Amino acid sequence: MSGGKKAVRLLIKLVSTARTGYFYVTEKNPRNTPWKLRLIKFDPKVGRHVLFEEQKLK
């Protein structure tokens, strides 16, 4: 057996700022990106690209 390090990746939820309740679940490495993610992604409930912000996955 090798003594490799275990990867530290957290599951996060990206919630639409259009207040539709739509969200994506993804993961990130908090060591490389300690800030909250903000991505522009497609929200099918409004039919266009909007800003999604990171929240903790419960």
PERA-V867599 format. One record per residue. PSI is psi in whole degrees, 0 to 359 (none if undefined). OMEGA is omega in radians with two decimals (none if undefined). BURIAL is b if it has 16 or more other ideal C-beta (glycine too) atoms within 10 Angstrom, else e. Layout:
# PERA-V867599
PSI&OMEGA&BURIAL  PSI&OMEGA&BURIAL
This chain:
# PERA-V867599
141&3.11&e  156&-3.11&e  50&-3.13&e  157&3.13&e  149&3.11&e  138&-3.14&e  140&3.13&e  96&3.13&e  135&-3.12&e  142&2.99&e  133&3.12&e  163&3.12&b  130&3.06&e  114&-3.03&b  138&-3.13&b  136&3.08&b  359&3.09&e  3&3.11&e  38&3.10&e  345&-3.08&e  357&-3.13&e  141&3.13&b  158&3.02&b  148&3.02&e  130&3.13&e  184&3.10&b  157&3.09&e  159&3.06&b  110&-3.08&e  344&3.08&e  325&-3.13&e  328&-3.12&e  82&-3.11&e  347&3.14&e  165&3.10&e  135&3.13&e  142&3.02&e  112&-3.07&e  149&3.03&e  118&-3.11&e  171&-3.09&e  131&3.05&e  107&-3.08&b  341&-3.14&e  331&3.06&e  351&3.06&e  26&3.10&e  174&3.12&e  133&3.11&e  171&3.13&b  133&3.06&e  136&-3.13&b  149&-3.10&e  139&2.96&b  160&3.07&e  144&3.07&e  124&-3.08&e  none&none&e
